[in-house]
């Protein structure tokens, strides 16, 4: 192995015993250095969401310009937008889950509280927002916006991952004149754009409004560094 590939935002270091220098009886030095890494998956999932949003946008534009009266063509066009849009919600939901795992060890949440959340089946979005509340001083209006955004993202992430086959009334959407299954209305480009945009806005807010805990602030800064390298955000824009 010739070196280790290091990405922006990746933690690097040495585990105990993996870095040593010794001197043998002939006065010759020998070294041992095994580098260890940790790459936070938050930016990876947001890159997945970012790439799928591009595909959703392209499909949405084709729907706007190439919609026809042919039912089979309509199905193909709608499916080409549905699939990537669903993946945006799923990826953002997983990204927020990973952000929770990044922040939780520093949020002074006891094992008893975690156990109570599990026993009471506390909704995941409530756990995520509680971790943010404990670590950051967020104004009430901003906090309420965060709570509603996280709630909606997890709601539609869960609907995508744990689908119900219960009958629901067909619905409409503003850009086409035909009734569709609710999924084709919920998981469309405009909604997936809202999902990713607000997920990134929340993380940028945490980056700009420090928690005051060095390890937390470094972790969030590393996420932004990685997102910039992955061309999901730009601090120069």
N, C-alpha and C positions, 0 to 999 in steps of 0.2 A: 504494500500500500504506500503510494507516494503522496503523503500529506492528507489533510482532511479538508473537504469543501465546506466553507463557512458562509452562511447566508446572513444578511442583515437581520438584526433582532435576535439572533441565536445566542443563547448562553453557552459559554465554553469554560472549561476548567479541568481539573484533575481530581479523580477520586483518590481516596486514601491508598497509598502504596503504589500509585501509578506514575509518580514522578520521583526519581531517585538518582543520586550521583554517588558512585562508590570508587574506592581506590584499592587496587589489588596489591599483593605482596611485592610486585615488581614496580610499583609506583605508577601503574597505568590506570587512567580513568575509564570508567564505563558508565553509561547513562541509560536510563529507562524513562520513557515519556509516552504515555498513552492518553491522548486527549479525549475527553468526554464532552458531549454536546446535548443541548435540549432546545428543540425548535417548537415554540408555541403554535398550536394548530389554529388559533383564532384567525390569523391572517390567511392561512391556507383555505379555510372554509369561506372566508369573505372573497378570496380570489375566485373560488368556484362559483359563488353567487354572482360575482362581477361578470364572469365569462358567460354564465347562463342568462344574465340580464341582457347582454348584447344579442344573444340568439332570440330572446323574447322580443326585443325591440324590432329586430329584422322581420320577425314573423308578423308583428303587429302592423308594420308598414306595408307588408304584402297584403294583409287582410284589407287595409284601407284602400289599396290601389287595384287589387286583382279579385275582389269579391265577385262571385258570379251567382247565377241561379241554379247551378248544378250542385245537388246535395252532396255528392261524393267529394267534389272539390272543396266545398264548405267544410266538410269533416276534416280533410287533410290540412286545410289552412288553420282551423281552430286547434287541432292537435299539435301543430308545429309551434304554436304559442303556449299552449297549456303545459307541455312537458318541461321546458326550461323555466317557466314561471313558477311551477311547483318546486323545482329544484332551488330557486332563489330563496323561497320561504324555508325550505328544509335546511339549506346551508346556513342561512342567517340564524335560524333557531339553534343549530348545533354550535355555531360560532358564539352565541350568547351563553350557551351551556358551558363552553370552554372558558369563556371570560369569567363565569361564575367560579369555576374550578381554580382559575388563576387568583381570584380575589379572596375567596372564602377563607383560606388558612390565616389571613391577616385581619379578618373582620370581627374577631372576638366572639365567635359563635360557639357555644359550648356543645359538647357531645350530647348533653341532655336535650338541647334545643333541636339539634339535628335529628335525634331519635323521635322527638315530638312531631317534627315536620313529617317524618316518615310514617309514624303511626296515624297522624291526622290527615295524611295524604294531601299535605299543603301543596297547592299548585306551584309548578316550577317557576312561573313568572314572578310569584310572590317571593320566592326564595332569592331569585336574582336581584330584584329591586331592593330587598332587605339588606343584602350584602353591600350594594351601592350606597344605601342610606347610612350604613354604619361607618363606611370608609370616607365618604365625601360630604362636604357641606353644600347641598344642592338646594337652590331656592325652591319654594313650594310649587310655583307654577311650572318650573322646569321639571321638578320631581314628578308631578302629576302627568306631564307629557311623557316622560320616560316610562312611567308605570303603564300608561295606556298603550304606548308603542310596543313594549315588551309583551304585554298581555295579548295584543292582537297578533304579533308575530308567532308566539307560542300556540295560540289558538289555531292558526291556519297551518303551522308546522305540524301540529298534532292531527289535524284533519287530513293532511296529506299522508302522514305516516301511519295513522290508525283510521283508515277510511270506514265510513258506515255505508251500508247498502240500503239503508232506510229510504223509502220513497220521499222525495221532496218535490214541490211544485217547480216546474220549469220556469226560468226567469229570462229577462231581457238584458241587453247591454247596449250602451248608447251608440256603438259604431256599426251594428248589424241589425237587420230587420227580421230576425228569426229567433224563436225561443230556444234556449239551450239549458243543459244541465247546469246547476249552480256552480260547479267547478270551473266551467269555461268563462264564467263571469268573475268569480273570485280570483282565480289564478290567471290574470292577464297582465300585459306589460305595465300598465299604469300602476297597478297594485304592487307588482314585484319591484318596480322602481321605488315606490314609497317604502317598501320593506328594507331594501338595501341602503337607500339614502339615510333613513332614520337610524339604522343599526350603526352605520359609520359615524353619523353625527353624534351619537351617544358616546362612542369610543373616543372621538376627537375631543368631546367635552371633558371626559375624564383625563385626557392627556393635557389639556389646557388648564384645568382646575385641579391642581395637585392635591393628593390626599394628605401629604405631609409624612407619609411612611416611605422611606427610601426604596425598599424592595418592591412595594406596590407601584410606585411612580416609575421605577426602572422597568418593570414588567410591561406597563402600559406604553411607555416610550418605545420599548422593543417591538411591541405590536405595530406601532405607527411606522417605525423604521422598516419592518418587514412589509407592511402594506405599501409603502412607498417603493421599495425594491420590486414588488410584484405589480407595480403600476396600477394599484387600486386607488391610491390617494397621492396627492402632490402637495407638499408644503409650500411650493413656489407658485401655485396657481392663484 
